[in-house]
């Protein structure tokens, strides 16, 4: 247990803090761009805001899909870096460009076709038009978004989280004036309304990709870290074994992440029949909870990177210890955030709305949010550690089972037959709790198997040093 190894625990907490801190800031910077879009678009009228809301929900699924497809880059590179295989790290990055290129082109094509398939969405024509224009503007930045995601994974896998943090902070700052410029217009630039936020985001995606490309290829301060990387504008010939491995690790992550996003989206659709007040309270509760969850996601990324690095050093017992410390840290964080959600729920809800009917429901939902925060953070940390072990296929099945069979079924049953919206949230807790329990058991089994394999082959890893 971690308490028996105080020095080792302190060392791993320091590693997780050094990795996780900048990752937290990077994630919050990304979220702040969405907040800026919402605030600026809201000032241009409810039609623009509604169109942006629909468009951004569709873009979120696209973004999660692209990020998930490239999610293997970070842990695979971290594992190779732990083994001091810098040439292998560079090969993973260069080959990931093919995944970014194909995935980015497919998503861009779907976004450009928004005027065709958006007719299926039941909403007012002006809102639908804003949504389609917003998505078409985003298509301009889809390729650099995908390429930037690959570069970010490589840099973070190499332990260079602070330069990434600075780039994303600068991008968040740049997004503010660009939003204002394109939404309201100025001089020769016409006012584009909510669609202007899509163009601003695309320009920011280009800037992020260029900045990361310069950092990894030409930043002298980091040249010693990336010395084996020789980035070209055109990708090298496909190396199918490398591509198959990246996709074998990354696609289950992609499907697992998409299943969680669509799980919550489906609950919102099921609650639509309860009326605008209930839906608004539900959205406020999810929005507040997601802000705290972003920190947990960054910690999970840090656990994934650190676990992969230690495994690359052929220290399976230390890797098991890292994952234990990571899950424990996440649980403590969830306890603290749960107390904040309970103690400050009135203030948190009032930051969104002063409508007494909505606040009455939302403040009660935050009590349940404090409960599902515990299990949600725990399952995120366990999944992060498993990515460090490059164990993603079975966890994907466990997540699909937990969300769509246990979670959705129990949410519908309890909600429709007993407690309404509160029953749906109890179902969320049950689904996420099932995922947490199953992923923890999988983590114990995977780490045990890795340790037994090392001992059987006579390799190192019998202690924590």
C-alpha positions as CSV (number, residue, x, y, z in Angstrom):
1,X,0.0,0.0,0.0
2,X,1.2,3.6,-0.6
3,X,1.3,4.4,3.1
4,X,4.0,1.8,3.6
5,X,6.3,3.6,1.2
6,X,6.2,7.3,2.2
7,X,9.2,8.4,0.2
8,X,8.1,6.5,-2.9
9,X,4.6,7.9,-2.6
10,X,6.0,11.5,-2.2
11,X,8.2,10.9,-5.3
12,X,5.2,9.7,-7.4
13,X,3.0,12.5,-6.2
14,X,5.7,15.0,-7.3
15,X,5.9,13.3,-10.7
16,X,2.1,13.4,-11.1
17,X,2.0,17.1,-10.0
18,X,4.7,18.1,-12.5
19,X,2.9,16.3,-15.3
20,X,-0.7,16.9,-14.2
21,X,-0.4,20.6,-13.3
22,X,0.3,21.9,-16.9
23,X,-2.2,19.3,-18.3
24,X,-4.9,20.8,-16.0
25,X,-4.1,24.3,-17.3
26,X,-4.1,23.1,-20.9
27,X,-7.5,21.4,-20.5
28,X,-9.0,24.5,-18.8
29,X,-7.6,26.7,-21.6
30,X,-9.4,24.5,-24.1
31,X,-12.7,24.8,-22.1
32,X,-12.3,28.6,-21.8
33,X,-12.5,28.8,-25.6
34,X,-15.9,27.2,-25.5
35,X,-17.0,29.5,-22.7
36,X,-15.8,32.6,-24.7
37,X,-17.7,31.3,-27.8
38,X,-20.9,31.0,-25.8
39,X,-20.6,34.4,-24.2
40,X,-19.7,36.3,-27.4
41,X,-22.3,34.5,-29.5
42,X,-24.9,35.1,-26.8
43,X,-24.4,38.9,-27.2
44,X,-25.4,38.6,-30.8
45,X,-28.8,37.2,-30.1
46,X,-30.6,34.0,-29.1
47,X,-30.7,32.6,-32.7
48,X,-26.9,32.7,-32.9
49,X,-26.5,31.3,-29.4
50,X,-28.9,28.4,-30.2
51,X,-27.1,27.7,-33.5
52,X,-23.8,27.7,-31.7
53,X,-25.1,25.4,-29.0
54,X,-26.2,22.8,-31.5
55,X,-23.1,23.1,-33.7
56,X,-20.7,22.9,-30.7
57,X,-22.4,19.7,-29.4
58,X,-21.8,18.1,-32.9
59,X,-18.3,19.4,-33.0
60,X,-17.6,18.0,-29.5
61,X,-18.4,14.5,-30.8
62,X,-16.1,15.1,-33.9
63,X,-13.3,16.5,-31.7
64,X,-13.5,13.6,-29.2
65,X,-13.4,11.1,-32.1
66,X,-10.2,12.7,-33.5
67,X,-8.6,13.0,-30.1
68,X,-9.5,9.4,-29.3
69,X,-8.1,8.1,-32.6
70,X,-4.7,9.7,-31.7
71,X,-4.9,9.0,-28.0
72,X,-2.4,6.2,-28.3
73,X,0.4,8.5,-29.2
74,X,1.0,9.8,-25.7
75,X,1.3,6.5,-23.8
76,X,3.1,4.7,-26.6
77,X,5.7,7.5,-26.9
78,X,6.0,7.7,-23.1
79,X,6.7,3.9,-22.9
80,X,9.4,4.1,-25.6
81,X,10.9,7.2,-24.0
82,X,11.2,5.2,-20.7
83,X,13.1,2.6,-22.7
84,X,15.3,5.4,-24.2
85,X,14.1,4.5,-27.7
86,X,14.0,8.0,-29.1
87,X,14.0,6.8,-32.7
88,X,10.9,4.7,-31.9
89,X,9.2,7.8,-30.3
90,X,9.9,9.8,-33.5
91,X,8.6,7.0,-35.7
92,X,5.3,6.9,-33.7
93,X,4.9,10.7,-34.3
94,X,5.6,10.6,-38.0
95,X,3.2,7.7,-38.6
96,X,0.5,9.2,-36.5
97,X,0.3,12.0,-39.1
98,X,-1.4,9.4,-41.4
99,X,-4.1,8.9,-38.8
100,X,-4.5,12.6,-38.4
101,X,-4.7,13.2,-42.1
102,X,-7.3,10.5,-42.9
103,X,-9.4,11.2,-39.8
104,X,-9.2,14.9,-40.3
105,X,-10.3,14.7,-44.0
106,X,-13.3,12.5,-43.2
107,X,-14.5,14.8,-40.4
108,X,-13.9,17.9,-42.6
109,X,-16.0,16.3,-45.4
110,X,-18.8,15.6,-42.9
111,X,-18.8,19.2,-41.6
112,X,-18.8,20.7,-45.1
113,X,-21.9,18.6,-45.9
114,X,-23.7,20.1,-42.9
115,X,-26.3,21.9,-45.0
116,X,-27.4,18.5,-46.4
117,X,-27.7,16.4,-43.2
118,X,-28.7,19.3,-40.9
119,X,-32.2,19.1,-42.4
120,X,-32.8,16.1,-40.2
121,X,-32.4,18.2,-37.1
122,X,-35.8,19.4,-35.8
123,X,-35.3,23.1,-35.1
124,X,-36.1,26.5,-36.6
125,X,-34.6,27.3,-40.0
126,X,-32.5,30.4,-38.8
127,X,-31.0,28.3,-36.0
128,X,-30.2,25.4,-38.4
129,X,-28.6,27.9,-40.8
130,X,-26.3,29.3,-38.1
131,X,-25.4,25.8,-37.0
132,X,-24.5,24.7,-40.6
133,X,-22.4,27.8,-41.2
134,X,-20.6,27.3,-37.9
135,X,-19.7,23.7,-38.8
136,X,-18.6,24.6,-42.3
137,X,-16.2,27.3,-40.8
138,X,-14.9,24.6,-38.4
139,X,-14.1,22.3,-41.4
140,X,-11.2,24.8,-42.3
141,X,-9.5,23.9,-39.0
142,X,-10.2,20.2,-38.8
143,X,-6.9,19.0,-40.3
144,X,-4.7,21.2,-38.2
145,X,-6.8,20.2,-35.1
146,X,-6.0,16.6,-35.8
147,X,-2.4,17.2,-36.6
148,X,-2.1,19.4,-33.4
149,X,-3.6,16.6,-31.4
150,X,-0.9,14.2,-32.6
151,X,1.8,16.7,-31.9
152,X,0.4,17.4,-28.4
153,X,0.4,13.6,-27.6
154,X,4.0,13.3,-28.8
155,X,5.2,16.3,-26.8
156,X,3.3,15.2,-23.6
157,X,4.6,11.6,-24.0
158,X,8.1,13.1,-24.2
159,X,7.4,14.9,-20.9
160,X,7.3,18.4,-22.4
161,X,4.0,19.4,-20.8
162,X,4.9,23.0,-20.0
163,X,5.5,24.2,-23.5
164,X,2.2,22.7,-24.5
165,X,0.5,24.5,-21.7
166,X,2.0,27.8,-22.8
167,X,0.8,27.3,-26.4
168,X,-2.7,26.5,-25.3
169,X,-2.9,29.5,-22.9
170,X,-1.8,31.8,-25.8
171,X,-4.4,30.1,-28.0
172,X,-7.2,30.8,-25.4
173,X,-6.1,34.4,-25.2
174,X,-6.1,34.7,-29.0
175,X,-9.6,33.2,-29.3
176,X,-11.2,36.2,-27.5
177,X,-10.4,39.0,-30.0
178,X,-11.0,36.7,-32.9
179,X,-14.5,35.8,-31.6
180,X,-15.4,39.4,-31.2
181,X,-14.0,40.3,-34.6
182,X,-15.8,37.7,-36.6
183,X,-19.1,37.6,-34.7
184,X,-19.6,41.4,-34.7
185,X,-17.4,42.4,-37.6
186,X,-15.1,45.4,-37.9
187,X,-14.0,47.5,-40.9
188,X,-13.8,45.2,-44.0
189,X,-14.6,42.1,-41.9
190,X,-18.4,41.4,-42.0
191,X,-20.4,40.3,-39.0
192,X,-20.8,36.6,-39.1
193,X,-22.8,36.0,-36.0
194,X,-22.5,32.6,-34.3
195,X,-20.7,31.2,-37.4
196,X,-17.8,33.6,-36.7
197,X,-16.9,31.5,-33.6
198,X,-16.3,28.6,-36.0
199,X,-13.9,30.6,-38.1
200,X,-12.1,31.9,-35.0
201,X,-11.7,28.4,-33.7
202,X,-10.3,27.2,-37.0
203,X,-7.7,30.0,-37.0
204,X,-6.8,29.1,-33.4
205,X,-6.4,25.4,-34.5
206,X,-4.0,26.5,-37.3
207,X,-2.0,28.6,-34.8
208,X,-1.8,25.7,-32.3
209,X,-0.6,23.3,-34.9
210,X,2.0,25.7,-36.3
211,X,3.3,26.5,-32.8
212,X,3.6,22.8,-31.8
213,X,5.3,22.0,-35.1
214,X,7.8,24.8,-34.5
215,X,8.3,23.7,-30.9
216,X,9.0,20.0,-31.8
217,X,11.0,20.8,-35.0
218,X,12.8,24.1,-34.4
219,X,12.8,25.1,-30.7
220,X,16.4,25.2,-29.7
221,X,15.5,25.0,-26.1
222,X,13.9,21.6,-26.6
223,X,16.1,20.3,-29.4
224,X,17.9,17.9,-27.1
225,X,14.5,16.2,-26.3
226,X,13.4,15.9,-29.9
227,X,16.7,15.3,-31.6
228,X,15.5,12.1,-33.2
229,X,12.5,13.8,-34.7
230,X,12.8,15.0,-38.2
231,X,9.4,16.5,-39.0
232,X,8.4,17.0,-42.7
233,X,5.4,18.7,-44.1
234,X,4.6,15.5,-46.0
235,X,4.4,12.3,-44.0
236,X,6.7,9.4,-44.7
237,X,5.6,6.1,-46.3
238,X,3.1,4.3,-44.2
239,X,4.6,1.7,-41.8
240,X,1.7,-0.7,-41.3
241,X,2.9,-2.4,-38.1
242,X,3.3,1.0,-36.4
243,X,-0.1,2.2,-37.7
244,X,-1.8,-1.0,-36.7
245,X,-0.4,-0.7,-33.2
246,X,-1.4,2.9,-32.8
247,X,-4.9,2.2,-34.0
248,X,-5.2,-1.0,-31.9
249,X,-4.5,1.1,-28.8
250,X,-6.2,4.3,-29.9
251,X,-9.5,3.2,-31.4
252,X,-10.8,1.5,-28.2
253,X,-10.0,4.8,-26.4
254,X,-11.9,6.6,-29.1
255,X,-14.9,4.4,-28.8
256,X,-14.9,4.4,-25.0
257,X,-14.7,8.2,-24.8
258,X,-17.4,8.6,-27.5
259,X,-19.6,6.2,-25.6
260,X,-19.4,8.3,-22.5
261,X,-20.2,11.5,-24.4
262,X,-23.2,10.0,-26.2
263,X,-24.4,8.4,-22.9
264,X,-24.8,11.8,-21.3
265,X,-26.2,13.2,-24.5
266,X,-28.9,10.5,-24.6
267,X,-29.9,11.2,-21.1
268,X,-30.5,14.8,-22.0
269,X,-32.7,13.7,-24.9
270,X,-34.7,11.4,-22.6
271,X,-35.2,14.3,-20.2
272,X,-36.5,16.6,-22.9
273,X,-40.1,15.4,-22.2
274,X,-39.9,16.7,-18.7
275,X,-39.8,20.3,-19.8
276,X,-37.4,23.2,-20.2
277,X,-36.9,23.7,-16.4
278,X,-35.7,20.1,-15.8
279,X,-33.5,20.1,-18.9
280,X,-31.9,23.4,-17.9
281,X,-31.3,22.2,-14.3
282,X,-29.8,19.0,-15.7
283,X,-27.5,20.9,-18.1
284,X,-26.3,23.2,-15.3
285,X,-25.5,20.2,-13.1
286,X,-23.5,18.5,-15.8
287,X,-21.7,21.7,-16.7
288,X,-20.6,22.3,-13.1
289,X,-19.5,18.7,-12.7
290,X,-17.6,18.7,-16.0
291,X,-15.4,21.6,-14.9
292,X,-14.2,19.6,-11.9
293,X,-13.9,16.4,-14.0
294,X,-11.5,18.2,-16.4
295,X,-9.0,18.3,-13.6
296,X,-9.4,14.6,-13.1
297,X,-8.9,13.9,-16.8
298,X,-5.6,15.8,-16.7
299,X,-4.6,13.7,-13.7
300,X,-5.6,10.5,-15.6
301,X,-3.4,11.7,-18.5
302,X,-0.5,12.2,-16.1
303,X,-1.0,8.7,-14.6
304,X,-1.0,7.2,-18.1
305,X,2.2,8.9,-19.1
306,X,4.0,8.1,-15.9
307,X,2.9,4.5,-15.9
308,X,4.0,4.0,-19.5
309,X,7.4,5.7,-18.7
310,X,8.1,3.3,-15.8
311,X,7.0,0.3,-17.8
312,X,9.4,1.4,-20.5
313,X,12.1,1.3,-17.9
314,X,11.1,-2.3,-17.2
315,X,9.9,-1.7,-13.6
316,X,6.5,-3.3,-13.5
317,X,6.2,-3.2,-9.7
318,X,6.9,0.5,-9.7
319,X,4.3,0.9,-12.5
320,X,1.7,-0.9,-10.3
321,X,2.6,1.4,-7.5
322,X,2.3,4.5,-9.7
323,X,-1.2,3.4,-10.8
324,X,-2.2,2.8,-7.1
325,X,-1.0,6.2,-6.1
326,X,-2.7,7.7,-9.1
327,X,-6.1,6.1,-8.3
328,X,-5.7,7.1,-4.6
329,X,-4.9,10.7,-5.5
330,X,-8.0,10.8,-7.8
331,X,-10.2,9.5,-5.0
332,X,-9.0,12.1,-2.6
333,X,-9.5,14.8,-5.2
334,X,-13.0,13.5,-5.8
335,X,-13.8,13.7,-2.1
336,X,-12.6,17.3,-1.9
337,X,-14.6,18.4,-5.0
338,X,-17.6,16.5,-3.6
339,X,-17.5,18.6,-0.4
340,X,-17.2,21.8,-2.6
341,X,-20.2,20.7,-4.6
342,X,-22.2,20.2,-1.5
343,X,-21.1,23.2,0.5
344,X,-21.2,25.8,-2.4
345,X,-24.0,24.4,-4.5
346,X,-26.2,27.5,-4.1
347,X,-23.4,29.9,-5.3
348,X,-22.4,27.6,-8.1
349,X,-26.0,27.3,-9.4
350,X,-26.6,31.1,-9.1
351,X,-23.6,31.7,-11.3
352,X,-25.7,30.2,-14.1
353,X,-29.2,31.3,-13.4
354,X,-31.5,33.1,-10.8
355,X,-34.6,31.3,-12.0
356,X,-36.1,29.9,-8.7
357,X,-37.6,26.8,-10.4
358,X,-34.4,25.9,-12.1
359,X,-32.2,26.6,-9.1
360,X,-34.4,24.5,-6.8
361,X,-33.8,21.4,-9.0
362,X,-30.2,22.1,-9.9
363,X,-29.0,22.5,-6.3
364,X,-30.5,19.1,-5.5
365,X,-28.8,17.6,-8.5
366,X,-25.4,18.8,-7.3
367,X,-25.8,16.6,-4.2
368,X,-26.0,13.6,-6.6
369,X,-23.1,15.2,-8.6
370,X,-21.0,15.0,-5.5
371,X,-21.7,11.2,-5.4
372,X,-21.1,10.4,-9.0
373,X,-17.9,12.6,-8.9
374,X,-16.4,9.9,-6.7
375,X,-17.0,7.0,-9.1
376,X,-16.5,9.0,-12.3
377,X,-13.0,10.3,-11.2
378,X,-12.1,6.8,-10.0
379,X,-13.0,5.2,-13.3
380,X,-11.2,7.9,-15.2
381,X,-8.0,7.3,-13.2
382,X,-8.2,3.5,-13.6
383,X,-8.7,3.9,-17.4
384,X,-5.7,6.3,-17.5
385,X,-3.5,3.8,-15.8
386,X,-4.7,1.0,-18.1
387,X,-3.7,3.2,-21.1
388,X,-0.2,3.3,-19.6
389,X,-0.2,-0.4,-19.8
390,X,-1.6,-0.1,-23.4
391,X,-4.6,-2.2,-22.3
392,X,-7.5,-0.5,-24.0
393,X,-9.6,-3.1,-25.8
394,X,-11.1,-4.8,-22.8
395,X,-11.6,-1.5,-20.9
396,X,-13.6,-0.3,-23.9
397,X,-16.0,-3.3,-23.6
398,X,-16.3,-2.7,-19.9
399,X,-17.2,1.0,-20.5
400,X,-19.8,0.2,-23.1
401,X,-21.4,-2.4,-20.8
402,X,-21.4,0.0,-17.8
403,X,-22.7,3.1,-19.7
404,X,-25.2,1.7,-22.1
405,X,-26.5,-1.5,-20.4
406,X,-26.2,-0.8,-16.7
407,X,-26.2,3.0,-16.6
408,X,-28.8,3.9,-19.3
409,X,-31.2,1.0,-18.3
410,X,-31.1,1.8,-14.6
411,X,-31.4,5.6,-15.3
412,X,-34.5,5.1,-17.4
413,X,-36.1,2.6,-15.0
414,X,-35.5,4.6,-11.8
415,X,-36.3,7.9,-13.5
416,X,-39.5,6.8,-15.2
417,X,-40.9,4.7,-12.4
418,X,-39.7,6.5,-9.2
419,X,-37.8,9.8,-9.0
420,X,-37.9,11.6,-12.3
421,X,-34.8,13.6,-13.1
422,X,-33.2,12.5,-9.7
423,X,-33.7,8.9,-10.7
424,X,-31.9,9.5,-13.9
425,X,-29.0,10.9,-12.0
426,X,-29.0,7.9,-9.6
427,X,-28.7,5.8,-12.8
428,X,-25.7,7.8,-13.8
429,X,-24.1,7.0,-10.5
430,X,-24.9,3.3,-10.9
431,X,-23.4,3.2,-14.4
432,X,-20.3,5.1,-13.5
433,X,-19.9,3.1,-10.3
434,X,-20.1,-0.1,-12.4
435,X,-17.4,1.2,-14.7
436,X,-15.2,2.2,-11.8
437,X,-15.4,-1.3,-10.1
438,X,-14.8,-3.2,-13.4
439,X,-11.9,-1.0,-14.5
440,X,-10.3,-1.3,-11.0
441,X,-10.5,-5.0,-11.2
442,X,-9.1,-5.0,-14.7
443,X,-6.2,-2.7,-13.6
444,X,-5.4,-5.1,-10.7
445,X,-5.3,-8.1,-13.1
446,X,-3.3,-6.3,-15.8
447,X,-0.7,-5.0,-13.4
448,X,-0.5,-8.4,-11.7
449,X,0.0,-10.1,-15.1
450,X,2.7,-7.7,-16.1
451,X,4.6,-8.2,-12.8
452,X,4.3,-12.0,-13.1
453,X,5.6,-11.9,-16.6
454,X,8.6,-9.9,-15.6
455,X,9.4,-12.2,-12.7
456,X,9.0,-15.3,-14.9
457,X,11.5,-14.0,-17.4
458,X,14.0,-13.0,-14.7
459,X,13.8,-9.3,-15.5
460,X,14.0,-6.4,-13.0
461,X,11.0,-5.1,-11.2
462,X,11.0,-6.9,-7.8
463,X,11.2,-3.6,-5.9
464,X,10.0,0.0,-6.1
465,X,13.4,1.5,-6.8
